[in-house]
Amino acid sequence: MGASGSSELFYYGFLGGVISYLAVFLSSRGFTSTEVGTLIASYTFIRIFSGQLWAYLADLQQNPKRYFQLAVIISFVALLPAVFIDIKWVTNISMICAFVFFMAAVSQIEVLSLVATKSNPTIYNRVRLFGSIGFIVAAIAVGTIVDIYGP
């Protein structure tokens, strides 16, 4: 599988676990449908700009691995207040900050996957397969946990 496949597995696994049940989590925190929709729309809007900016910065430094690692760590830390503090404005800010850096990591994981498979481009699909597997497994696992324990 290698480092690139592992990165895809865990990155997209995290995405599958969080994004798939974000609406359920927010609803359990008292968010209205409009508020949930607005927050999810911000995720989509942030995807447009965040990845481009982060890719530009990583290209300047010629170090996509460091920028990927930094984006993942910052997004995880930014998400913590949303999990542990049940105040809407804290959750909103926390989620938006996490989205900015989490979406920034997407461009870097693609670069890292392409670099890792440069010598054998036919294995790129296999590396990406681990991301799909991670997303599916995490979505099913989190769904099961939500069914058993609630959001």
Order of alpha helices (4+ residues) and beta strands (2+ residues): alpha-alpha-alpha-alpha-alpha-alpha
